[in-house]
C-alpha cells in the first residue's frame, strides 16, 4: 500500500501518531468521544419496576423531566470516558411540543415489529481517536408526528410493514434542515465544535439551536459532591459557560454569538412526574419549559446549575446555511471575542485532512469510489457506536430492595446471579438507540473490524469481556443486560486470535503477554461450556437461542417444556470451532513457552470428540442427516426417543464454519496427526466420516473439520442453491424452500410452524424485533466466507462445486467466497440502475441528492431484495463489510494458497500502518 506522498514512507500519519501516543500513555487522545448513549430511557439499568418492564418503567416522555441514574443520552453527543461531563445538541422548530433533545422511537409494545427509532441520522466520519468526527441529523421544520407514529404503528399487525417517519409525508416538500455537527480536537481536551444548519426548503427556516452542557447526576445518593455549571464573566459580545467538577476539573464552553445562556439542574421534576415536592426549583426539563412555554421561572436567574444551554435563534434563507462555532476546553479560559474563532478553521481543516489521510492509508488504492464510501461510513458507524456503559449490579439490586445474595419468592431477580459485576467502561454497542447495551457475541465481531483501524481498542474490548468485573466466577461470559445469564455463541477465541494476528502485523511484533492472559480466561470459559452446556458429557451441546432468536420452531431456551432437551447443531459446531481455535492459540503460545505444549493436543482431542458426536452417533440420534446431507437440531425426549427438527436453517450451516488449517511443521512439532490414529485404535468400533486430520492437502497442510470432502460437497450443494439459501445478496438464514414447504411440528396437540420470511418476523419470540427466519445476516455470512477461504487453502484449486447449484458452472471455493462477498457488499453500493438495494423501494433515499449517499448499516437484510431491516444503525457487525471489501481487493488466490488461511485475518487489514 503506497504511503501518502506528503510524508516519508517511514513517518506516521498524524492520526497514527495520536494512536501511538494514546497507546503509550503519553496523551489521552481517547478520553473524549461519542460516548453518550442515544437512548438511556427504557433500559434495564434505569428500570425500577417490580415486574422488570423496562420499556414502561422509564419512557421517552419521562426522559426530559427525569434524571437518569446510570448514564446519559443526547443528540450528536460527546462526553469524557466516565461520562461525568456531557455535551449534545437540542433543537426547536417553534412547532414541536418539546425541544428535540434525544432521538424518538417506539417501545417494544408500540411497534408492530418491536422497538424502532423513528428518526434519520447518519454517522459520516470519525478517526479512531475521535480527533475528527462528523454527524448529520435531519430535522423537520413542521411539527414532528409523535402521535401519528405511535398510533399507526400500534394499529398495524406483525404481517404489515412498519410505518416510518418518511411515510408520514413530513419530508415530502423538503421542509427540513440538515443539521451537520463536526468535532475536531486541537489537543486531547480542547474540542472544537461546528454546527452547520442547511435549510433544504424553499422557505425561510426559523429554529432555535441549543448546544447543551451538563453533568451526569452522580450526587443524588449523596456519595459525591455536586459539581457546578455557571456563566463565566465575559467581554462584550462574547459568552462562555464554566463547568467545575471535583474529579474532572474545570472546563469552559466558549459560545460566541449566543442570544442567551440559560441554566437549570439535572434533577428529576418529581412534582410533575410523581406529585412529590422537588428537591430543586430548577429541574432537568427547565430549559424545555423555558424555550417552548416561556416559563422564565423554570431556569435559574443566578445563571448556575448542573445543566446549561446556549440559545441561538436562527433565521436561515431558502437553501441557505448558518454556522455556529463553539469550543470546549479544559481549564478556566479567559473569554475574548476571538477565542472560539482563534485558529478554529485551520484546526478543523487540519483534522479533516488528517482523517482523509488516515483512511487513504487504511483503504486499498484499488477500491472504487463506491467501495470507499461504504468502507468509510461503515467505519464511522463503528467508531460513533462506542458508549460509556455504567452498571454496578450489587447496588442496583439493593436500590430495588433485593439482597444480591438472597432470593425473592424463591426466584432470582433479573441479573441477581451477576452481583459481582461492576461495568464502568467505554464499550462498543450494537446500536446506541435500539441496543444501547453490549452483547457478547456482537462485540466479538466488532473487534475484528475495529482492529482494521485501532487494534489496541479491539484488544482492550476483548480483555474487558474476560476480566473479573465481567466474566462470571463460574466462567460464563455475560450476554446482555436483559439477561446476562443467556448464552451467546462462543466466538471470542476466534476474535482473539484474529485480533492478535492483525495487531502483530500492525506493530511488527507479537503481543504474547496479552494472548496468554486471554487464553487463560478462555480456558475458564471453555470449561464452563463443558460443565454447563453438555448435560450428559457426550460432547453434544445445548445453549438456548445462541443469538439466533426465533430461528427454531420454538424458543430454544425452553426445550424442557417440549418434553425433553434440545441438542443443538449450532451450539455443538461452535464448540468444535472453539476447540479448533484454542489449538491455534496454544500452538502460537507454545512456540515461545513450553508451558503451553500440552494444550494443542488437549484441544485437538476435544475437537475430535465433538466432531465424532456431531456426525457419528447412532443414526437416529445424530445431528447429521445422512439422507438429506444436512445438520439439524435434535429434540431428545424424556421417554428416550429423539426427533430431528428438520428445519433447513443457519443452524445446519454453522457446522460448515468449524474448520481450521495447520501447516505441516505445526502438525509434526506437536504430533497432532497421531491423535486421531490413537483414538481410532482405542475405539476401533467407531467409524468416522468427519475429516481425517492426517490427510495432507495443498502445500502439505492439515485440516480440522467436522465435514469430510463428500459431506462438504453435499452441504455446499444445498447452501449454494438459489431455491434454498443462496440469495442475490448473500446466504439466507432459512431456506427459501420453506416458503412453500413450511416445517411443521406438533407437541401436546399444538402445531408449531416455521416458514421462510424474507423480511420482518410474524412471531413475537424475543420481542419480535428481529428475524432469523429468512433475512441475510452479515456475521454468519462472514463466518461462512471465512470457512470457504480456509477450505480453499487446504483443497486448493482442484476442489470445485457447481455455483450456483443447478447452473452448470463450476467454481473453486475462493471464487465462491469472493462472489458471496460481492453479493453482501452490493447491498450498499449502487447497482446498474443507480440504486442501492439497502434502501429498498424508498425513492427519497434512492434518488434525492441530499439523501442517496448517506448509508445505513442495518441489523439484517431482506432475503430476496437486500433491503435493510431491523435496527437501522447496527454497524457493529454489519461493519464487517469493511473486512470483506478490504480482503478481496488486496488478496489473490495465489497469495492465499502460498500464505495460508491466516491471510483472511491479516491481509484483510494490511492497510493499517
Secondary structure, DSSP 8 states (H G I E B T S, - for coil): ----TTS-TTS--HHHHHHHHHHTTSS-TTSEES-SBS--TTSTTT---TT--HHHHS-HHHHTTS--SS--B-EEEEEETT-SEEEEEEEE-SSSSS-B-S--EE-TTTSTTS-EE---EEEEEE-TT-SEEEEEEEEESS---HHHHHHHHHHS-TTS----GGGGTTTTT--EEEEEEEEEEEETTEEEEEEEEEE-SSS-EEEEEEEEEEE----TTSSS---EEEE----TT--EEEEEETTTEEEEEE-TT-SEEEEE-S---HHHHHS---SSSS-TTHHHHHHHH--GGGS-TT-EESEEEEEEEEEE-TT-EEEEEEEEEES-----TTTTTTTHHHHHHHHHHHHHHHHHHHS-TT--HHHHHHHHHHHHHHHHTEEEEEEEHHHHHHHTT--TTS-BTTB--TTGGGTT-EEEEEEE-SBTTTB-S--HHHHHHHHHHHTTT-HHHHHHHHHHHTSTTTS-TTS-----TT-TTS-----HHHHHHHHHHHHHHHHSS--HHHHHHHHHHHHHHHHHHHHHS-TTSSS----TTTT-GGGSSS-GGGGGGGTEEEE-HHHHHHHHHHHHHHHHHHHHHHTT-GGGTTHHHHHHHHHHHHHHHHHHS-TTT-SEETTTTEE-EEEEETTS-EEEE---BGGGTHHHH-EEEE-HHHHHHTT-HHHHHHHHHH-TT----S--TT---GGG-EEEESS-HHHHHHHHHHHT-TTTTEETTEEBSB-GGGGTS-EEEEETTEEEEE--BSSS-S--GGGGS---SB-B-HHHHHHHHHHHHHHHHHHGGG-EEESSTTS--EEEHHHHHHHHHHHHHTTTS--TTS--GGGTT-HHHHH-TTTTT-----SEE-TTT--EES-TT-HHHHTTHHHHHHHHHH--HHHHHHH-TTHHHHGGGTT--
